[in-house]
Amino acid sequence: MRTPLLLATILSLTCSAAVWGAPLPQNTPDKSLGVATCASSLCHGAVEPWKDSHVLQTEYFTWSRMDKHARAYSVLTNTRSQEIARKLGLKEPAHRSALCLDCHAHNVPQQRRGEHFVLSDGITCEGCHGPAEGWIKSHVEQGATHADNLARGMYPISDDVERARLCLSCHFGNRQKFVTHKMMAAGHPRMSFELDTFMQIQPPHFRAGSDVPPERKMSNGVRIWAIGQALAANSLLEILNDPTRGRDGLFPELVLFDCHACHHYMGDKRDSSARVLAGPGIVRLNDASLLMLRQIARRVDPDTEAQLAKQIALLHRAIASGDDALPQSRATQVLVMGLVPKIRAHPFSERDLRGMLNGLIEDGLAGQYTDYQGAEQAVMALQSVADMMARRGMLRAATVEPAMSDLLSTVAYDEKYRPAAFQQGLRELKSRLETGATKK
């Protein structure tokens, strides 16, 4: 007879296999040829976009001049990075250590580096689009299709789930590479990421395909946000479950928990009554993405939302009580991964967008986001949903911009975060919405 734990593990693996299958660019067997192979003015190195081309051809220029990924390696040579490496006792300096290079460069093994490969180029074209050995020649042949390129090893970056998985592998972490509590204590910045927000910040280097239906184009931002939250929650739970990553000596891996449950002045009394499940003084799991996912599930699959809310509460209680939390964590992960294909297929109607915007505000006013990381994710979520509503003509952007700006300022600095100021910002946004900011 199969135990509940075994069933949860089998279901988790089944869900994961059904959602994706492509190896991440860093892990594929093909050679990476280097950005020089893409930089010609007759290739992707043009200064001005080509006319009558579905590809801009300026991608290298955009990446090299405006994209922070191109400078990810150089960060490792500064004083702060070298000090972090020293405090961690690394045998190599930061710009030579795999611990740092795995996320600050396209760090593939030596035998998989082509003649023009340069590690110091940082996160390169092939770091996102996959090693080019198999498709560099064929992708420019007449009649070549995107499906052909994928079959030859190009990474499916245009797929929402695959893109989220790739971005989160560095901006959040996975079993292979992960910013630990020790690394943060040594001086590494706190990992703060939300997929749609960061995609908006990144300088675009692609055209929107003319064959993409308008309804899918307009809902992409919210769908990307939702998929990003689901996969971030999955990564959190996966690392928590991993015996090689989820513990650090006697303690659990503390970076998975809410930073400010510990990092605040002893005299700073905090009212987390809506969030505390087993009394004060508990180191709480950083459940910011799980909180966002509950809001998403209400629109995508209400039955799962009810199960997820119950399961998250069980997980928190198991952690707080000292019981074995892994079965609860795995059961939560099964629910999370079961939502991914549903999110991927969901149209995100106008009713959904209004429901999520109002739900995020109401949950925040009810005290669900008193922890900083929850509030931070909620603000980025509100911005993503409001932006999509404005683009659909559902909301007058100029009316809510002052309230959104004030709300953003409440989470600008984690050390200065005050739940009362955050909730006041939510009340102001709600008031703006109620006084005619939305179009019926």
N, C-alpha and C positions, 0 to 999 in steps of 0.2 A: 504494500500500500504506500502511495506517495504521500510524503508529509507536506503540509502547507508551505514550508520553506522551500522544499524541492520544487513544488509547483510554481512558486513565485519566481524562482531562478530560471526555470525552463521558459516560463512566459516572458520574462525579461529578455532572454536571449532571442526568443522567437520574434518579439516586437522589434528588437534592434535590427535583426537580419532583414525584416520585412521593410524597414524604412530606408536603409542605405546599404551599400555594398562596396563603394569605391574606396580604395586605400587613400589616405591623405598624401599629398604631394611629397612630403618628406619621407614617406615609407614605401614608395613605389620602386621597382627594380630598374627602371629606365634611367639613362644618364641625363643629368641636367647640363645644358650646353652653355648657359650664361646669357646675360642680358645683351651682350654684344651681338648675338645672333638675331636679335629683334630690333636693333637700334638704327638700322639703315633708314635713310630718308625715303627709300623706295619700299620700306616695310612698315614698321610702326613708329619710326622716328621723325615723321613729318612735323613741321611747326604749325601748319594750318591744316584743318580737316580737308580731306579729299571730297570733291563734289561727286554726286551720283554713286556714293559708296556706302554700304550699310555698316562699314567699319570706319572709324574716324581717321585711323592711321597716325594719330598723334599720341598714342598710348605711352610710348617711351618718354616723350617730352613731358607729358603730364606727370608721370611717375617720378621722373628724375628731378623735376623742378618744384613740384607741389605736394607730393605724397610723402607723409612721414615714414611710410614703410621703407623708403629708399635710404633713410637715415637711422634705421633701427640699429644697425651694427655700430655706427660711429658713437652712439650713446654709451656703448660698453667701454670706450676709451677715456671717458671723462673721469674726474676725480671721485665723484659719488660712486660710480660703478666699481672702480678699483678698490674703494674703501669697503664696499659690500663684499667683494671677493675676499679681501683680507680678513674681515670679521668672520666670514664663513669658513675660513681656513682652507680655501680652494688651492689645489696644487698649481693651477695655472691662473693667470690674470683673467679678468672677465671676458676679454675679447678672444680668448683662446679656450675657454672652458665650455664644454658641451652643455652644462647646466644653464648657461646664459645664451649660448649660441642657438640652442634649439628653438628659441622664440624670437631672437633678435637677428636671425639670418636664416637663409635656406640651407640649413646645416645637414647636408647629405654626406655619406661616407666618401672617402677619397676616391675609391674605385668607381664611384658614380658621378664624378665631376669631369665634364668635358674640357676641351682645350681652352675655351674662353671663359670658363667658370671662375668667378671671383667671389670669395666668401664675404669680403667687405662690402659687396653691393647691397647687403641687407636682405630684406624680404623682397625678392625679385619677382619678375613675371612668372617664373616657373614655381615659385613658392606658393602661388595661388592657382595657376592654370595647369600645373603639373609639369614634370620633366618632359622636354620637347623632343627627345631622341626619336620617339616613335612616330611623331606627327609633324615635325618641323617642315619637311619637304612636301608631304602630301596635302597639308592644309592650304597650300596656295595653288594647288592644281585645279584646272578647270573642272567644274562639276563636283568639287569636294563639298561635303556636307558636315554639319556639326556632329551628326551621329557617327560619321566616319572618324572624325577627330577623337570623339569619346572612345570609340572602339580601339583606337591606337594608343590610348593612354592619357588623353587630355582630361583634366579633372573637371567634373560637371559643376562648375562654379555658378552657372545660371540657375541651377536647381536650388530652391529656397532652403531645403533641409540640408543639402550638402554644403551650401555656402555657410549656413549657421554652424554646422559641425566644424568646418575648417576655421572660421574666425574664432570660435570659442576655444579651440584647441590651444590657442596662445592667450587670448584675452580673458579666458577663465581658467583653462587647464584641463588635462585629462590624465589617464593613468601613466602616460608616457612622459609628460612634462607638466609641471605644476609649480606655482609660486607658493611656497610653504610659509608657515608662521615664522620659522627661523629666518627665512629670506627677508620677510617684512621687518622683523626685529633688527636685522642687519642694515636696513635702510631702503629696501625695495618699496616703491609706492604701492598703496592699496589697489587691488584690481577692481576697477569700476567700469562696467561695460553693459551696453544695451544695443542690440544689433541694429535696429532701424535708425536710432540716433547717430551711431557711429558711421553708418552708411551714408547718412545725409551730410555728415561732416567731411567724409572722404571726397577729394576732387573726382568727379565722374570721368571715366575714360571709355565710355561706351554709348552707343545709341540705343534707344528703346526700339525693339523690333517692331516693324510695321505689321507683322502677322500676329502680334499679341492683342487679344480682344480688349476693348476699352475697359470693360468691367474688371478684368483681371489687373490691368495696369493701375487702376485707381484704388484697388484694394490691397495692392502689394505691400504698402508700408505697414499696415496693421497686421497683415498676415505674417510678414517678416518679423515684426515685433513679437507676435504670438509664438511663432516657431522658435525664435531665439529664447524666449522665456522657458518654453518646454524643454529645450535642449540644455539650457543652463541648469534647470532643476535636475534633469537627468544626470548631468556631469557632477553636480554636488552630491547626489545620492550614490552615484557610481564610485566616487572617490571615498565617500564615507564608508562604503561597503568593502573597499579594497584593503586587505590586511597590510599591504606594503605601503599604502598611501594614507589610509585613514587613521593611523596612529603615529605618535612621535614619542617613543619610550613609554613612560607610564601614562601619558595623556593622549587623548584623541588629537587629531590634527586640528589645532585651534583656529586655523584660518577658515575652516568651514563654519565657524560659529560667529555670532554677532559680536563684532569688535567692541562695541560700546557697552555691552553688558559688563565688561571689565574695565575698559579704558575710559574712565571718567573720574572726576574728583570724588572722594569719599563723601564730601558734604553735598554733592549734587544729587539730591533726592529725586528719583524718577518714578513717575506714576505709569506703570505698564499694566494696569489692572485688566485691560482688555486682551492682553497678550500673555500674561503669566498664567501657566496652567498648573503649577505645583508649588506656588509660593515664591517669595522673593529670593534673590541670591543665586539664581540658576543661570548657568552659562547656556544661552539659548542658541539653537541652530540658526544659522543665517538663512531664513526661509523666504527672503524677498521674492525670489522667482516663483516659489510655490504660492505665495500670496497673489501674485499677478496671474498665475495659472488658474487659480480658483475663479478669478474674474472672467478669464477667457473661456473656461469650461462652462460657465453659466450660459454663455451664448452658443457654444459649439455642441455641448452634450450635458444638459442639466442633471441627468441621472449620475453621470460620472462626477460632476461637481459636488454632489451630496456625499458620494463615497470618498472623494478626495479630501473634503473638509474633515470628515470623520477620521480618515487615515492619518492626516497631518497631525491632528490632535493626539492620536495614539502614539505617533512617533515622538512628539514633544514630551508626552508623559513618560514614555520609556526612557528617553535620555535624562529627564529630570529625576526619575526615581532610581536610576542606577540599574534598571533591568536591561537585559540584552536588547538593544535597539535595532540590531541588524535585520531581524525578521520584519519589523515594522518599516524599516528603511527600504527593504527589497519590495515589500508589498506596495509602498508608495511609488516606487520606481515603475512597477508594472502599470499602475494607473496612469502615470505621466506618459510613458511610452505608448500606451494605448490611445492617448489623445493626439499624438503627432499626426498620424494619417488623417484624422478627422479635421484637424486644424488646416492641414495642407489642402483639403478639398472644400473647406467652408468658404462661401461667397462673401461673408462679412457685409451684410446688408446695412442700410441706413438705420434700421431698428437696432441692429447689433451695436453699431458705433455709438448711438445715443445711450444704449443700455450700459455699455462699458464705461463711457465717460461719466455718466451719473453714478454708476456702481463704484468706480474708483474714488469719486468724491465722498460718497456716503460711507464707504468702508474706512476712508481716512478720518472722517469726522467721528466715526464710532471707535477710533483708537486702534485700528488694525495696523497702522504704519507709524507707531510711536518710535520704533527703532529706526535709526538713521538710514540703514541700507534699504529698508522697506520703503521709507519716504522718498529716497533717491530714485528707486525704481518706479515708484508711483508717479513722480513728477515727469520722468522721461516717458512713461506710458501715456499720461494725460496729454503731453505735447504731441506724441505720435498720433493718438486718436484725434485730437483737435485739428491737427494739420490735415489729416485725411478728410475730416468733415468739411474743412474749409475748401479743399480742392474739389469736393463733390458739391459745393454750393449749399451745404447744410448749415454753415456757421459763418458769421461775419468775423473774420480773423482780427480785424482792427479793434473790434470791441473787446475781445478777450486777451489781446496781447499785453496790456498793462498788468492784468491779474496774473497771467502766465509768467511774466517777467518777475513779478514780486515773489511768486511761488518758487521759481528757479533760484532766487536769491536765498531762500530759506534752507536750501540744501547745497549751497555753493561750497561750504567748508564744513566738513564733518565735525571738527572740534567745536564749532559755534552753533551746531544744530540745536534747536529748541522745538519740541513737539507743539507747544502752544502757538509759536509763530507759524509753523507749518499749517496747523489747523485753521488759523486765521486767514492764511492764504487760500486755503480750500473754500472757506466761507465766502471770500471775496470773489473767487472764480464762480462759485455756485450762484451768487447774486448777479453777476454779469450775465450768466447764461439765462437766468430767469427773467431778466429785464430786456430781453429781445435780441440777444446775440445769436440765437439760432433761428433758422428759417424752417418753418413747418412744411 
